[in-house]
């Protein structure tokens, strides 16, 4: 294995073609949880599952959530209309009338049920709107609002709001507030007059609390981050593997970047853009051995990799990345399945964003994530590399464990 020694030249242009962080999320619109209803076409009339009153009454007695939005039912003795899934005590059949929608029920003189609120849209939509409003409140507040205040604004109990917020976002309100503050610190530090002013402006009310979490938030000391990585020493080298150029970089804590691409120079420029003032050091003999292990791992994933990692991310991203590492080589999972495994089944988009933020190719195997139907989704380093990695892990006509890996994958 031969690594390429590359000299850092400045200034460098920002933005690296082919390595966009949004590539993982480009196919999120294709994700489905089975809640979507079949599309109706003009050429083939759709089957109406609730075409008769008997079918509608069966849906009401079963409290069928799939019937919500198809019709409402009204109770003559109470003057109230409800969703089919309403949990209120079931009325007698002879007292029930069915209406196509809320407007028709209200024209007939009925008022909306206070329990299921059929005039306010679906529960999922209302809950998502409440959580979205709470997120905006957290993001714009100078001091993170307390859980009780957020719950009161949503009209819910603190306990229920806490569970709802976590189910939708994948994190607690407290963790969400910390992540937003961390983003504000990272954005503010380079131009701040001092580290202290940056973390107070970001909403940290204690310098002790900020410094206790600084390494996890920034990956280095705050002063070094503020200086664009100044005084941070990063060893790096570029090698060749069956997937093209491979950049491996490490801080004193461990591997911080593993990138794939066609052009070695582009990979180095991307690393420099992330740490414009860091000291980038070429590979020494010890680091050459690290690079050789990474190349061997890319060519034969089942051998594992025992090198230390400098993984930088939020608490939620760390949970997602660990779940990815738990997916065995040769197997795949969907964004929704990863969300289920980390206990946040509704946080599918957040899972996809965490995958897009991964800087350690193959080691954190976001290439094992596929769409719900098994088709390949976006990949930070190119879908064809993703296809090749999966084929490699499954042993589909590729060497897995012996050989030099010199046969290039056609990309």
Backbone torsions as a table, in degrees:
resi	resn	phi	psi	omega
1	UNK	NA	130.6	-178.8
2	UNK	-118.2	125.3	176.6
3	UNK	-95.9	157.2	-179.3
4	UNK	-106.1	123.5	175.4
5	UNK	-80.8	126.2	-175.9
6	UNK	-126.1	137.7	-178.4
7	UNK	-95.7	131.3	179.9
8	UNK	-76.1	126.9	177.5
9	UNK	-119.7	134.8	-180.0
10	UNK	-123.5	154.9	0.7
11	UNK	-79.2	158.8	179.6
12	UNK	-117.8	147.2	176.8
13	UNK	-75.1	145.6	178.5
14	UNK	-87.5	155.7	179.9
15	UNK	85.2	124.0	-176.7
16	UNK	-119.4	114.0	-179.3
17	UNK	-58.4	138.9	175.7
18	UNK	87.5	-5.7	-178.4
19	UNK	-125.6	44.1	-177.9
20	UNK	-80.1	136.8	-178.1
21	UNK	-69.8	-17.1	-176.5
22	UNK	-85.1	-3.0	-175.2
23	UNK	-63.1	-31.7	-179.8
24	UNK	-66.8	-31.6	-173.5
25	UNK	-93.9	2.1	-175.2
26	UNK	-67.4	-19.7	-177.6
27	UNK	-110.6	16.5	-176.2
28	UNK	-66.6	-25.4	179.0
29	UNK	-64.4	-16.1	179.8
30	UNK	-86.0	-6.2	-177.1
31	UNK	-76.4	135.7	179.1
32	UNK	-135.7	145.4	178.4
33	UNK	-109.2	13.5	179.9
34	UNK	85.2	2.8	-179.0
35	UNK	-89.4	-15.5	-178.3
36	UNK	-73.1	143.6	178.6
37	UNK	-92.1	150.9	-177.6
38	UNK	-58.3	140.3	178.9
39	UNK	-70.8	143.5	179.4
40	UNK	-99.2	137.2	-179.3
41	UNK	-115.6	160.4	-178.1
42	UNK	-76.0	-24.5	-174.0
43	UNK	-88.3	-21.2	-177.1
44	UNK	-132.5	100.4	-179.0
45	UNK	-55.1	134.3	-178.7
46	UNK	-75.2	149.1	176.8
47	UNK	-71.1	132.4	179.7
48	UNK	-94.5	104.0	-176.0
49	UNK	-71.0	-17.3	-178.0
50	UNK	-123.1	45.0	-174.3
51	UNK	-75.0	-27.3	-177.1
52	UNK	-111.8	159.9	177.2
53	UNK	-63.4	-34.4	178.0
54	UNK	-62.8	-41.6	178.7
55	UNK	-66.5	-38.7	178.2
56	UNK	-66.2	-41.9	179.3
57	UNK	-64.6	-37.3	177.2
58	UNK	-62.8	-38.4	177.9
59	UNK	-66.9	-38.4	179.2
60	UNK	-66.0	-45.4	-179.0
61	UNK	-66.0	-30.0	178.6
62	UNK	-87.2	-4.1	-175.5
63	UNK	49.5	51.2	-174.4
64	UNK	-74.9	110.4	-179.2
65	UNK	-66.7	-25.7	179.1
66	UNK	-66.2	-20.0	-179.7
67	UNK	-83.8	-14.2	178.7
68	UNK	-59.7	131.2	-178.1
69	UNK	94.3	-17.2	178.2
70	UNK	-84.1	-33.8	179.3
71	UNK	-167.5	171.5	170.9
72	UNK	-127.9	158.4	176.0
73	UNK	-120.7	145.8	-177.5
74	UNK	-118.6	145.4	-180.0
75	UNK	-110.4	116.8	-174.3
76	UNK	-64.9	-32.9	-175.5
77	UNK	-73.9	-23.4	-179.1
78	UNK	-109.0	-18.5	-177.8
79	UNK	74.2	21.0	-175.7
80	UNK	-115.8	145.2	171.5
81	UNK	-116.2	150.4	-171.1
82	UNK	-136.2	167.6	167.5
83	UNK	-73.9	156.2	174.2
84	UNK	-59.5	-28.9	-176.8
85	UNK	-91.1	4.5	-176.2
86	UNK	-54.2	138.0	-178.7
87	UNK	-87.5	7.0	178.9
88	UNK	-67.4	161.9	-180.0
89	UNK	-57.0	134.4	-175.1
90	UNK	-69.3	131.6	179.2
91	UNK	-81.2	167.1	175.3
92	UNK	-72.5	143.4	-175.3
93	UNK	-57.4	-40.5	-176.0
94	UNK	-67.9	-12.9	179.4
95	UNK	-98.3	3.7	-173.7
96	UNK	-106.2	136.1	172.9
97	UNK	-126.6	152.1	-177.5
98	UNK	-112.1	143.0	179.3
99	UNK	-133.0	149.5	-175.1
100	UNK	-64.9	-35.0	-178.5
101	UNK	-157.4	179.8	-177.1
102	UNK	-64.8	-36.7	-179.5
103	UNK	-62.6	-41.5	-179.8
104	UNK	-65.8	-39.1	179.4
105	UNK	-65.4	-40.3	-178.6
106	UNK	-72.7	-32.6	175.6
107	UNK	-64.9	-28.8	178.7
108	UNK	-82.4	0.6	175.3
109	UNK	97.6	10.7	179.8
110	UNK	-96.0	153.3	178.5
111	UNK	-112.1	155.3	-176.6
112	UNK	-69.7	144.0	176.5
113	UNK	-65.3	135.7	179.9
114	UNK	-79.0	-12.2	-178.9
115	UNK	-86.5	-52.9	-176.4
116	UNK	-95.8	-10.2	176.0
117	UNK	46.7	62.8	-176.6
118	UNK	-65.8	-16.3	-179.4
119	UNK	-88.6	2.7	-174.9
120	UNK	-115.0	18.7	178.9
121	UNK	81.4	179.7	-176.9
122	UNK	-68.8	152.9	178.5
123	UNK	-59.5	-43.1	-179.4
124	UNK	-60.3	-42.1	179.9
125	UNK	-65.3	-41.8	179.5
126	UNK	-65.7	-42.6	178.9
127	UNK	-63.6	-42.9	178.6
128	UNK	-61.8	-38.9	178.9
129	UNK	-65.8	-39.7	178.4
130	UNK	-63.9	-43.9	-179.7
131	UNK	-68.0	-40.3	178.0
132	UNK	-60.4	-41.6	178.1
133	UNK	-64.1	-39.1	178.8
134	UNK	-65.7	-38.5	177.9
135	UNK	-62.0	-44.7	178.9
136	UNK	-63.3	-37.2	178.7
137	UNK	-62.9	-43.6	179.6
138	UNK	-64.9	-42.4	-175.5
139	UNK	-67.5	-31.9	-175.9
140	UNK	-96.2	-10.0	-177.9
141	UNK	-78.1	139.0	176.6
142	UNK	-69.3	-36.8	175.8
143	UNK	-119.7	132.4	-176.5
144	UNK	-56.0	123.8	-180.0
145	UNK	-67.6	149.8	-180.0
146	UNK	-73.7	155.7	-179.8
147	UNK	-55.9	-42.9	-178.2
148	UNK	-60.4	-37.9	-179.9
149	UNK	-69.3	-42.0	178.8
150	UNK	-64.0	-42.5	179.7
151	UNK	-64.8	-40.9	179.8
152	UNK	-63.2	-40.7	178.9
153	UNK	-65.7	-30.3	178.4
154	UNK	-84.0	-9.8	-178.4
155	UNK	74.5	28.3	-178.1
156	UNK	-127.5	163.2	175.1
157	UNK	-71.9	151.2	179.6
158	UNK	-55.4	-42.3	-177.9
159	UNK	-63.6	-46.2	-178.5
160	UNK	-68.8	-40.4	179.6
161	UNK	-63.8	-39.8	178.9
162	UNK	-59.4	-45.8	179.6
163	UNK	-66.2	-40.8	-179.6
164	UNK	-64.5	-45.8	-178.5
165	UNK	-61.0	-43.3	-178.9
166	UNK	-68.3	-37.4	-178.9
167	UNK	-67.2	-31.0	-177.7
168	UNK	-84.9	-43.3	-173.9
169	UNK	-97.5	-20.8	-176.9
170	UNK	90.7	-7.9	178.2
171	UNK	-135.6	166.0	177.4
172	UNK	-78.8	163.0	175.7
173	UNK	-57.0	-37.5	179.6
174	UNK	-64.1	-45.7	179.5
175	UNK	-65.6	-37.3	178.2
176	UNK	-63.4	-43.0	179.0
177	UNK	-63.3	-40.9	178.5
178	UNK	-63.3	-41.0	179.8
179	UNK	-64.1	-40.9	179.3
180	UNK	-67.0	-39.1	177.7
181	UNK	-64.0	-39.9	178.7
182	UNK	-61.6	-40.2	177.2
183	UNK	-62.5	-42.8	-179.7
184	UNK	-64.1	-38.4	177.9
185	UNK	-63.5	-47.3	-179.3
186	UNK	-60.6	-37.5	179.8
187	UNK	-72.2	-34.7	-172.8
188	UNK	-86.5	-29.4	-172.3
189	UNK	-57.0	-45.9	-175.5
190	UNK	-58.4	-33.7	-176.9
191	UNK	-104.8	1.1	-175.6
192	UNK	-73.2	150.9	177.5
193	UNK	-67.8	-31.1	178.4
194	UNK	-155.9	163.4	176.1
195	UNK	-62.0	-40.9	-178.3
196	UNK	-60.0	-46.9	-179.4
197	UNK	-63.7	-34.6	-179.4
198	UNK	-66.0	-45.2	-176.5
199	UNK	-77.1	-28.1	174.5
200	UNK	-69.7	-40.2	178.3
201	UNK	-64.2	-29.0	-179.6
202	UNK	-79.6	-8.5	177.0
203	UNK	107.0	1.6	174.0
204	UNK	-77.7	126.6	-178.4
205	UNK	-99.5	8.8	179.8
206	UNK	-147.5	123.7	179.1
207	UNK	-67.9	-29.1	177.1
208	UNK	-63.8	-43.0	179.8
209	UNK	-65.3	-39.2	179.9
210	UNK	-65.9	-49.7	-176.9
211	UNK	-67.0	-27.4	178.2
212	UNK	-65.2	-27.1	-177.6
213	UNK	-110.8	6.6	-172.0
214	UNK	-61.7	-45.2	-177.4
215	UNK	-63.3	-39.8	179.7
216	UNK	-68.8	-35.1	-177.9
217	UNK	-77.2	-38.9	-170.5
218	UNK	-113.4	-20.0	-177.4
219	UNK	82.1	1.4	179.4
220	UNK	-164.8	177.5	178.4
221	UNK	-65.5	144.5	-177.8
222	UNK	-54.8	-40.4	-179.5
223	UNK	-63.3	-37.7	179.1
224	UNK	-68.7	-39.7	178.7
225	UNK	-64.6	-42.8	-179.8
226	UNK	-60.1	-32.0	-179.7
227	UNK	-89.1	15.2	179.1
228	UNK	73.2	30.5	-179.1
229	UNK	89.8	9.7	-179.0
230	UNK	-57.2	135.7	-179.3
231	UNK	76.7	-4.1	174.5
232	UNK	-85.3	126.3	-179.3
233	UNK	-99.8	123.3	-178.8
234	UNK	-124.3	116.2	175.4
235	UNK	-82.3	143.9	179.9
236	UNK	-153.5	159.9	173.5
237	UNK	-158.4	155.2	176.1
238	UNK	-117.9	127.9	179.1
239	UNK	-122.0	176.3	175.6
240	UNK	-113.4	140.4	176.0
241	UNK	-139.0	-176.0	-177.8
242	UNK	-66.1	-13.3	-179.5
243	UNK	-101.1	5.3	-179.4
244	UNK	111.9	-146.2	179.1
245	UNK	-76.1	143.2	-178.4
246	UNK	-133.0	116.3	175.3
247	UNK	-98.1	132.7	177.1
248	UNK	-123.8	127.3	179.8
249	UNK	-133.9	150.7	-177.9
250	UNK	-149.3	143.0	169.2
251	UNK	-93.7	-173.1	177.4
252	UNK	-65.6	-19.8	-177.8
253	UNK	-85.9	-26.1	-178.4
254	UNK	150.2	-170.9	-178.7
255	UNK	-62.5	127.3	-179.7
256	UNK	-116.6	-11.8	-178.0
257	UNK	-155.6	127.9	169.1
258	UNK	-133.9	113.5	-174.5
259	UNK	-125.8	149.2	178.7
260	UNK	-117.5	147.9	178.3
261	UNK	-174.0	-176.7	178.4
262	UNK	-93.9	-32.5	-173.1
263	UNK	-115.3	113.5	179.6
264	UNK	-56.5	-39.2	-177.9
265	UNK	-63.1	-37.9	179.2
266	UNK	-64.7	-39.3	178.6
267	UNK	-63.2	-41.4	180.0
268	UNK	-67.6	-39.7	178.5
269	UNK	-62.4	-38.4	178.5
270	UNK	-63.6	-40.7	177.5
271	UNK	-63.9	-42.2	179.4
272	UNK	-66.7	-35.0	178.0
273	UNK	-63.6	-34.4	179.6
274	UNK	-72.7	-34.6	-178.6
275	UNK	-131.1	75.1	-171.5
276	UNK	-64.1	-22.8	-177.6
277	UNK	-116.4	8.0	178.4
278	UNK	-73.5	156.5	175.3
279	UNK	-87.9	107.2	179.2
280	UNK	-89.8	119.4	-173.1
281	UNK	-111.5	131.7	177.2
282	UNK	-64.9	164.0	-175.0
283	UNK	-67.0	134.6	169.1
284	UNK	-98.5	-175.4	-175.7
285	UNK	-61.7	-43.1	-179.7
286	UNK	-63.7	-42.9	-178.0
287	UNK	-70.2	-30.8	174.7
288	UNK	-56.3	-38.3	179.0
289	UNK	-67.1	-38.4	176.2
290	UNK	-60.3	-46.4	-178.7
291	UNK	-62.3	-41.2	178.8
292	UNK	-60.8	-38.9	178.4
293	UNK	-65.7	-40.0	179.7
294	UNK	-65.3	-44.3	178.0
295	UNK	-60.7	-43.7	177.7
296	UNK	-61.1	-36.8	179.1
297	UNK	-68.6	-39.8	177.9
298	UNK	-62.9	-40.9	-178.3
299	UNK	-75.4	-32.0	-177.6
300	UNK	-136.0	78.4	-172.6
301	UNK	-58.9	-26.9	-175.8
302	UNK	-72.0	-11.6	179.6
303	UNK	-76.5	-17.8	179.5
304	UNK	80.0	171.9	-179.9
305	UNK	-141.4	125.3	-173.9
306	UNK	-109.7	18.4	-180.0
307	UNK	-80.2	150.6	176.9
308	UNK	-69.1	149.8	-178.9
309	UNK	-118.4	141.4	171.8
310	UNK	-107.1	82.4	-173.5
311	UNK	-91.8	121.1	-176.2
312	UNK	-115.6	120.5	179.5
313	UNK	-178.2	172.0	177.9
314	UNK	-72.0	170.3	179.4
315	UNK	-60.4	-39.6	179.9
316	UNK	-67.1	-44.5	178.4
317	UNK	-60.1	-39.5	179.4
318	UNK	-62.2	-39.7	178.2
319	UNK	-64.0	-42.5	179.3
320	UNK	-64.1	-46.7	-177.5
321	UNK	-63.8	-35.8	176.8
322	UNK	-67.2	-39.0	177.7
323	UNK	-63.5	-35.8	176.6
324	UNK	-64.0	-40.9	-179.1
325	UNK	-69.4	-18.5	177.9
326	UNK	-83.0	-10.3	176.7
327	UNK	-77.2	119.1	-176.0
328	UNK	-63.1	150.2	175.5
329	UNK	-58.2	135.8	-179.2
330	UNK	92.4	-8.8	178.8
331	UNK	-113.4	165.5	-179.8
332	UNK	-133.3	166.9	175.9
333	UNK	-148.8	158.3	177.4
334	UNK	-94.7	166.0	175.5
335	UNK	-56.8	-41.9	-178.8
336	UNK	-64.0	-37.7	179.6
337	UNK	-67.4	-39.7	176.8
338	UNK	-64.2	-40.9	177.5
339	UNK	-60.0	-40.4	177.1
340	UNK	-63.0	-42.9	-174.9
341	UNK	-67.2	-28.7	178.7
342	UNK	-92.5	7.3	176.9
343	UNK	79.1	19.4	179.7
344	UNK	-131.8	69.8	-171.0
345	UNK	-61.7	-19.7	-177.6
346	UNK	-97.3	0.9	-175.6
347	UNK	-96.4	45.1	-174.5
348	UNK	-66.1	-45.3	-179.7
349	UNK	-64.7	-37.3	178.0
350	UNK	-64.9	-36.7	176.3
351	UNK	-62.1	-44.9	179.7
352	UNK	-62.1	-39.3	178.5
353	UNK	-66.5	-36.7	176.5
354	UNK	-64.3	-39.9	176.8
355	UNK	-61.9	-41.7	-179.0
356	UNK	-66.7	-23.6	-178.2
357	UNK	-88.2	-3.9	-178.2
358	UNK	-66.2	129.4	179.2
359	UNK	-106.4	-0.4	-175.8
360	UNK	-115.4	85.9	-178.6
361	UNK	-58.5	140.6	175.6
362	UNK	71.2	-45.7	179.5
363	UNK	-63.8	-46.9	167.1
364	UNK	-100.5	99.4	-163.2
365	UNK	-79.9	68.3	177.3
366	UNK	-69.0	-10.3	175.9
367	UNK	-69.7	-12.9	179.2
368	UNK	-85.5	4.1	178.8
369	UNK	-94.2	128.3	179.8
370	UNK	-127.0	172.2	177.3
371	UNK	-69.6	170.7	-178.0
372	UNK	-62.6	-24.4	-179.7
373	UNK	-94.9	7.0	178.5
374	UNK	90.6	-7.4	179.2
375	UNK	-74.8	156.3	-179.4
376	UNK	-72.1	139.2	174.7
377	UNK	-106.4	-172.4	-178.1
378	UNK	-63.7	160.8	-179.6
379	UNK	-149.4	134.1	-175.4
380	UNK	-53.2	-36.9	-175.7
381	UNK	-106.2	19.9	174.8
382	UNK	104.2	133.3	-176.7
383	UNK	-63.6	-35.0	-179.6
384	UNK	-65.9	-34.8	174.2
385	UNK	-66.8	-37.3	177.1
386	UNK	-61.1	-44.7	179.6
387	UNK	-61.6	-43.2	-179.2
388	UNK	-65.7	-41.0	179.2
389	UNK	-61.8	-45.1	-179.8
390	UNK	-65.3	-41.4	177.7
391	UNK	-63.7	-39.4	178.3
392	UNK	-60.6	-47.9	-178.2
393	UNK	-66.4	-31.6	-179.6
394	UNK	-84.7	-8.2	-179.4
395	UNK	72.9	30.9	-178.2
396	UNK	-79.4	76.2	176.7
397	UNK	75.7	14.9	-179.1
398	UNK	-120.1	151.5	-180.0
399	UNK	-67.7	133.2	-179.8
400	UNK	-135.0	78.4	173.6
401	UNK	131.1	-24.6	179.4
402	UNK	-131.6	149.7	-177.1
403	UNK	101.6	164.9	-171.9
404	UNK	-87.4	-13.8	-176.4
405	UNK	75.4	20.4	-177.9
406	UNK	-78.4	-16.4	178.5
407	UNK	-74.9	116.8	-174.7
408	UNK	-75.6	141.2	170.5
409	UNK	-77.1	134.7	178.2
410	UNK	-75.3	114.6	-175.8
411	UNK	-108.2	NA	NA
